[in-house]
Amino acid sequence: MTHPLRLRDFRLLFVGRTISTLGDAVVPAALAIAITRATGSSGALALVLGCTMVPRLLLLPLGGVIGDRFNPRVVALVTDLVRAAAQLFVGVELIGGDPRLLHIALAEALGGTASAFAMPTATPLVAATVEGPLRMRANALLASVSNAARLGGPALAGVLVYTAGAGWAFVLDGLSFAVSAALLTRLTVRHSPAERRPFFADLTEGWTEIRSRDWYWTSLVAHAAWNGASTVLLTLGPLIASRELGGDGVWIAMTQAGAVGVLAGSLLAGRVRPGRPVLVANLGLALYALPLLALATAAPAPLTVAAYTVAMTGLGFLNPVWQTVVQQEFPAQVLARVTSYDWLLSLAAAPLGYALAPLAADAWGSTTPLLIAAALVAFACAGTAAVPGIRRVGRPALIGDGQPAAGSGAHDDRRADAAEAGETAEARG
């Protein structure tokens, strides 16, 4: 069977995504160090991070409409160029030695805006460059490399920050986006544009596609619960690790072990072909209750680290499986809109978790919000097993290494669950 990397267009996409992901992986640590060094204020860092996240979330639905109306290659190329310019500007600002917070915040807001249009193109680009039987392997390959880059990103950021300076991390990121854009100019993508209609009609069509599939929208509810629970852990976990489990080194071990788990899960997704892929993947997300319970009960550090590794393996398995099934089950003309809603709904609970977890911990202690989050993620993710579509969907997309199964492919997207509904039918982490 042909390997995805033997396909010229996917190979170009893969190399570009790998380079830009590696560049992006160095930025979070470098940004945190650069802003706190320059201002001495955690509030300044929160402002910059907010300037990145808020426009991204608000503009995701618009990005989905644009991604379906226009060739996703062109949209991705333009957004890569915008992000390259934004990160190069921040790099120059920091290298100059007198960084201005307003300039950096505006540049990061521009980058966040561009990412709102770039994120919905990821799924359509893979679907357009790789045929159905190879998509699982292609998605797993992209996820594995992405997770490996994120595993090494903080270390590379540290080397750059303490040798050349934090600004050069942003220069590296900007150049990586420029290289990705250059590779996209050589990409050939099949694109059937969505019918041009009023903007709100396009938004409504995307939402109708989602609502008509019980397996999809119920999974998004579960993914939102996962993201909300993860913010509780990320907010309360460091302090618990420092005070009760043996020090800051325990939290560092957890984060590194979690990165290894995500990478292992994505590698596993490239090899395992479950008969009910969405069900298995959602049950894997339910494992996130384990580290929440471990922290709530102040379990021994090795057990807590192991629980977090297992939980993040579930996330690593979910992402490529989910992307493959979505590419299989939705018409190509709505993939960008569907993906934008996926990101928006999956991440919607994250800000709520960041806001409520500290308040709940101050009022009742950290154990209560951790236990509530554990119960919520376990119930929401494992509870999807009760949804009929969850138990049926996705198998043709993941039938393996031969020809597509009968009825699979973008031309047969009226699956059984949609037919019963009478309509055409991410924890992104």
Legacy VTK file of the C-alpha trace (Angstrom):
# vtk DataFile Version 3.0
C-alpha trace
ASCII
DATASET POLYDATA
POINTS 429 float
0.000 0.000 0.000
1.240 3.514 -0.782
2.538 5.439 2.221
1.107 8.963 2.597
4.582 10.471 2.313
4.879 9.034 -1.180
2.134 11.442 -2.235
3.787 14.668 -3.402
1.115 17.066 -2.141
0.834 15.477 1.276
4.614 15.391 1.553
4.763 19.156 0.960
1.962 19.714 3.483
3.658 17.433 6.008
7.035 19.155 5.779
5.477 22.610 6.027
3.343 21.674 9.013
6.271 20.003 10.744
8.491 23.067 10.379
5.817 25.559 11.444
4.797 23.384 14.411
8.381 23.200 15.616
8.667 26.961 15.307
5.397 27.467 17.165
6.436 25.075 19.943
9.215 27.362 21.143
6.971 30.420 21.509
4.907 29.777 24.703
7.933 29.408 26.986
9.838 32.194 25.236
6.838 34.526 25.409
6.310 33.920 29.112
9.969 34.588 29.900
10.221 37.620 27.605
7.108 39.372 28.941
7.805 38.698 32.609
11.409 39.849 32.185
10.337 43.023 30.406
7.460 43.963 32.704
7.782 41.905 35.890
4.014 41.447 35.743
1.924 38.309 35.335
-0.959 40.590 34.373
1.012 41.777 31.348
1.498 38.178 30.262
-2.231 37.510 30.729
-2.982 40.542 28.555
-0.798 39.291 25.722
-2.199 35.764 25.941
-5.724 37.178 25.954
-4.956 39.242 22.861
-4.048 35.997 21.118
-6.948 33.857 22.322
-9.930 36.229 22.206
-9.838 37.086 18.477
-9.094 33.451 17.689
-12.239 32.229 19.422
-14.472 35.058 18.217
-13.451 34.746 14.564
-13.380 30.948 14.226
-16.885 30.732 12.654
-15.924 33.373 10.092
-12.728 31.442 9.419
-14.797 28.331 8.722
-16.964 30.139 6.165
-13.901 31.568 4.407
-12.218 28.154 4.411
-15.175 26.607 2.591
-15.737 29.466 0.156
-12.115 29.701 -0.949
-9.372 27.202 -1.650
-7.998 26.142 1.760
-4.473 26.173 0.333
-4.768 29.879 -0.450
-6.281 30.671 2.949
-3.545 28.720 4.738
-0.844 30.405 2.647
-2.099 33.919 3.406
-2.474 33.215 7.119
1.032 31.727 7.274
2.415 34.935 5.760
0.473 37.077 8.247
1.681 34.992 11.183
5.242 35.108 9.855
5.111 38.908 9.763
3.585 39.118 13.262
6.169 36.839 14.875
9.097 38.468 13.076
7.853 41.842 14.323
7.743 40.576 17.920
11.209 39.090 17.504
12.652 42.370 16.261
10.880 44.226 19.071
12.489 41.976 21.675
15.921 41.908 20.069
15.921 45.716 20.001
16.152 45.721 23.793
13.264 48.095 24.515
10.095 46.044 23.881
6.793 47.893 24.054
3.964 45.845 25.510
1.293 47.468 23.335
3.180 46.626 20.134
3.682 43.010 21.189
0.022 42.659 22.237
-1.180 44.048 18.892
1.147 41.758 16.944
-0.052 38.724 18.914
-3.666 39.805 18.339
-2.921 39.866 14.605
-1.406 36.388 14.848
-4.421 35.141 16.816
-6.741 36.573 14.173
-4.807 34.798 11.420
-4.928 31.524 13.338
-8.752 31.756 13.457
-8.694 31.482 9.663
-5.842 28.967 9.528
-7.180 26.381 11.982
-10.280 25.423 9.939
-8.093 24.708 6.872
-6.152 21.875 8.514
-8.776 19.160 8.064
-9.777 20.133 4.475
-6.126 20.191 3.382
-5.515 16.640 4.568
-8.789 15.474 3.031
-7.834 17.107 -0.278
-4.326 15.666 -0.462
-4.874 12.123 0.850
-7.448 9.555 -0.257
-9.749 7.884 2.270
-7.836 4.660 3.001
-4.648 6.581 3.802
-6.110 9.370 5.894
-5.829 7.604 9.238
-2.130 7.042 8.696
-1.646 10.599 7.412
-3.449 12.148 10.389
-1.553 9.957 12.845
1.725 10.906 11.176
0.948 14.620 11.414
-0.160 14.264 15.023
2.953 12.289 15.982
5.337 14.822 14.500
3.359 17.699 15.996
3.453 16.126 19.438
7.152 15.333 19.129
7.812 18.968 18.210
5.854 20.174 21.214
7.809 17.767 23.411
11.107 19.313 22.324
9.859 22.873 21.903
10.317 24.061 25.501
13.887 22.724 25.581
14.712 24.515 22.328
13.105 27.677 23.697
15.298 27.459 26.769
18.434 27.137 24.665
17.477 30.163 22.562
16.401 32.304 25.521
19.562 31.710 27.535
21.982 31.964 24.623
20.764 34.214 21.831
17.778 35.794 23.610
13.997 35.338 23.625
13.533 37.443 20.494
15.250 34.835 18.355
12.604 32.273 19.303
10.041 34.517 17.604
12.318 35.022 14.617
12.561 31.232 14.308
8.777 30.943 14.487
8.290 33.661 11.883
10.749 32.002 9.507
9.031 28.649 10.005
5.718 30.151 8.877
7.455 31.697 5.868
8.867 28.291 4.873
5.436 26.713 5.311
3.916 29.382 3.050
6.586 28.767 0.418
5.788 25.037 0.408
2.070 25.753 0.143
2.694 27.663 -3.105
3.724 24.339 -4.672
0.747 22.401 -3.348
-2.023 21.235 -5.680
-5.360 20.945 -3.880
-8.658 19.734 -5.234
-11.311 22.173 -4.110
-15.047 22.293 -4.711
-16.105 25.662 -3.302
-19.270 25.931 -1.285
-22.190 27.653 -2.925
-21.952 31.414 -2.426
-24.762 32.530 -0.150
-25.261 35.124 2.578
-22.798 34.768 5.430
-25.373 33.754 8.024
-26.805 31.169 5.652
-23.349 29.612 5.445
-23.055 29.614 9.218
-26.481 28.015 9.510
-25.621 25.302 7.009
-22.498 24.389 8.965
-24.491 24.202 12.181
-27.196 22.091 10.497
-24.562 19.617 9.340
-23.388 19.297 12.939
-26.846 19.084 14.495
-27.968 16.331 12.137
-25.293 13.938 13.459
-25.844 12.813 17.021
-22.364 11.288 17.213
-20.749 14.626 16.382
-22.458 17.135 18.618
-22.554 14.817 21.624
-18.834 14.202 21.192
-18.244 17.953 21.107
-20.036 18.257 24.443
-17.705 15.594 25.825
-14.653 17.309 24.348
-15.719 20.613 25.902
-16.032 18.869 29.281
-12.526 17.449 28.810
-11.078 20.878 28.065
-12.848 22.400 31.030
-11.537 19.655 33.312
-8.020 20.048 31.932
-7.992 23.733 32.891
-8.923 22.786 36.456
-5.945 20.438 36.582
-3.589 22.938 34.955
-4.710 25.670 37.342
-4.603 23.734 40.617
-2.088 21.000 39.811
1.179 22.969 40.058
0.482 24.200 43.592
-0.615 20.756 44.807
2.489 19.169 43.290
4.708 21.763 44.943
3.126 21.644 48.392
1.935 18.066 48.789
3.687 15.763 46.301
7.341 16.686 46.671
8.032 19.969 44.927
8.025 21.690 41.553
9.940 18.789 40.013
6.816 16.629 40.280
4.846 19.061 38.121
7.658 19.218 35.580
7.684 15.410 35.503
3.929 15.385 34.967
4.055 17.792 32.039
6.893 15.937 30.358
5.234 12.565 30.953
1.992 13.986 29.562
3.781 15.075 26.393
5.200 11.575 26.037
1.710 10.156 26.533
0.228 12.345 23.788
2.977 11.250 21.408
2.442 7.582 22.313
-1.298 7.923 21.765
-0.874 9.428 18.306
1.546 6.639 17.349
-0.953 4.089 18.654
-3.703 5.644 16.534
-1.657 4.966 13.413
-1.559 1.244 14.182
-4.810 0.330 15.929
-8.058 0.039 13.939
-10.929 -0.150 16.460
-14.289 -1.228 15.160
-15.973 1.714 16.906
-13.315 4.418 16.676
-15.212 7.408 18.064
-16.512 5.379 21.002
-13.037 4.068 21.838
-11.505 7.526 21.507
-14.123 9.140 23.772
-13.651 6.417 26.372
-9.943 7.192 26.210
-10.718 10.807 27.076
-12.645 9.633 30.150
-9.300 8.464 31.552
-8.552 12.097 32.370
-10.521 11.521 35.554
-7.558 9.478 36.855
-5.021 12.292 37.381
-7.782 14.555 38.707
-8.601 11.934 41.337
-4.916 11.404 42.059
-4.403 15.108 42.741
-7.620 15.358 44.749
-6.476 12.577 47.077
-2.790 13.608 47.126
-1.788 10.212 45.759
1.949 9.393 45.673
3.851 11.326 43.011
4.745 8.277 40.856
1.100 7.229 40.731
-0.022 10.764 39.827
2.558 11.028 37.052
1.535 7.613 35.706
-2.157 8.573 35.781
-1.444 11.756 33.833
0.579 9.832 31.260
-2.295 7.400 30.685
-4.807 10.244 30.439
-2.757 12.141 27.868
-2.262 8.957 25.852
-6.039 8.958 25.477
-5.895 12.502 24.122
-3.123 11.589 21.697
-5.197 8.695 20.396
-8.347 10.773 20.016
-7.029 13.596 17.850
-5.985 11.740 14.654
-8.898 9.300 14.956
-11.365 12.164 15.291
-9.925 14.084 12.355
-10.039 11.012 10.138
-13.671 10.251 10.935
-14.683 13.886 10.404
-12.942 13.931 7.005
-14.824 10.759 6.123
-18.282 11.666 7.322
-18.745 15.262 6.180
-18.919 16.615 2.619
-15.749 18.407 1.560
-17.710 21.633 0.966
-18.498 22.055 4.686
-15.325 20.712 6.319
-13.867 24.107 7.226
-17.101 25.305 8.838
-17.513 22.052 10.721
-13.913 22.245 11.916
-14.335 25.848 13.070
-17.385 24.928 15.160
-15.440 21.947 16.484
-12.626 24.178 17.760
-15.026 26.799 19.086
-17.262 24.409 21.028
-14.443 22.163 22.220
-12.462 25.073 23.647
-15.423 27.084 24.945
-15.243 25.604 28.439
-11.539 26.334 28.885
-11.895 29.998 29.934
-14.675 28.972 32.346
-12.385 26.435 33.978
-9.567 28.939 34.326
-11.937 31.411 35.993
-13.880 29.074 38.302
-11.192 26.659 39.504
-9.299 29.184 41.672
-12.558 30.609 43.070
-13.831 27.146 43.989
-10.482 26.210 45.526
-10.490 29.365 47.659
-14.038 28.660 48.838
-13.932 24.883 49.457
-10.343 23.770 49.002
-8.759 22.225 45.929
-10.215 18.755 46.492
-13.788 19.796 45.664
-13.212 21.295 42.190
-10.878 18.419 41.279
-13.490 15.817 42.240
-16.226 17.706 40.386
-14.028 17.940 37.292
-13.215 14.208 37.503
-16.892 13.283 37.725
-17.809 15.645 34.898
-15.177 14.394 32.455
-15.871 10.746 33.249
-19.630 11.131 32.866
-19.517 13.284 29.721
-16.938 11.220 27.823
-17.983 7.722 28.888
-21.636 8.714 28.606
-21.315 9.076 24.845
-21.448 5.268 24.708
-25.221 5.625 25.094
-25.532 7.541 21.799
-26.482 5.232 18.878
-24.426 7.138 16.306
-21.301 6.943 18.474
-21.499 3.151 18.381
-21.854 3.033 14.595
-19.874 5.821 13.043
-16.418 5.802 11.559
-15.507 2.207 10.851
-15.204 2.552 7.044
-12.816 5.499 7.478
-10.434 3.372 9.496
-10.567 0.128 7.536
-7.158 -0.240 6.958
-4.631 -0.837 4.399
-6.608 -1.885 1.391
-9.369 -0.362 -0.671
-12.072 1.851 0.825
-14.941 -0.041 2.315
-18.215 -0.007 0.451
-20.065 3.194 1.132
-17.022 5.072 2.390
-15.620 8.273 1.006
-16.721 11.869 0.678
-19.303 10.982 -1.953
-21.296 8.849 0.468
-21.728 11.017 3.503
-25.306 10.071 4.298
-24.374 7.552 6.959
-26.885 5.386 8.774
-27.308 7.721 11.714
-28.057 10.667 9.432
-30.458 8.660 7.313
-32.463 7.734 10.371
-32.646 11.430 11.261
-34.033 12.157 7.799
-31.323 14.689 6.982
-28.048 14.807 5.117
-25.767 14.275 7.252
-12.481 17.575 19.237
-11.357 17.380 22.493
-8.942 19.045 20.402
-6.900 19.254 23.400
LINES 2 431
425 0 1 2 3 4 5 6 7 8 9 10 11 12 13 14 15 16 17 18 19 20 21 22 23 24 25 26 27 28 29 30 31 32 33 34 35 36 37 38 39 40 41 42 43 44 45 46 47 48 49 50 51 52 53 54 55 56 57 58 59 60 61 62 63 64 65 66 67 68 69 70 71 72 73 74 75 76 77 78 79 80 81 82 83 84 85 86 87 88 89 90 91 92 93 94 95 96 97 98 99 100 101 102 103 104 105 106 107 108 109 110 111 112 113 114 115 116 117 118 119 120 121 122 123 124 125 126 127 128 129 130 131 132 133 134 135 136 137 138 139 140 141 142 143 144 145 146 147 148 149 150 151 152 153 154 155 156 157 158 159 160 161 162 163 164 165 166 167 168 169 170 171 172 173 174 175 176 177 178 179 180 181 182 183 184 185 186 187 188 189 190 191 192 193 194 195 196 197 198 199 200 201 202 203 204 205 206 207 208 209 210 211 212 213 214 215 216 217 218 219 220 221 222 223 224 225 226 227 228 229 230 231 232 233 234 235 236 237 238 239 240 241 242 243 244 245 246 247 248 249 250 251 252 253 254 255 256 257 258 259 260 261 262 263 264 265 266 267 268 269 270 271 272 273 274 275 276 277 278 279 280 281 282 283 284 285 286 287 288 289 290 291 292 293 294 295 296 297 298 299 300 301 302 303 304 305 306 307 308 309 310 311 312 313 314 315 316 317 318 319 320 321 322 323 324 325 326 327 328 329 330 331 332 333 334 335 336 337 338 339 340 341 342 343 344 345 346 347 348 349 350 351 352 353 354 355 356 357 358 359 360 361 362 363 364 365 366 367 368 369 370 371 372 373 374 375 376 377 378 379 380 381 382 383 384 385 386 387 388 389 390 391 392 393 394 395 396 397 398 399 400 401 402 403 404 405 406 407 408 409 410 411 412 413 414 415 416 417 418 419 420 421 422 423 424
4 425 426 427 428
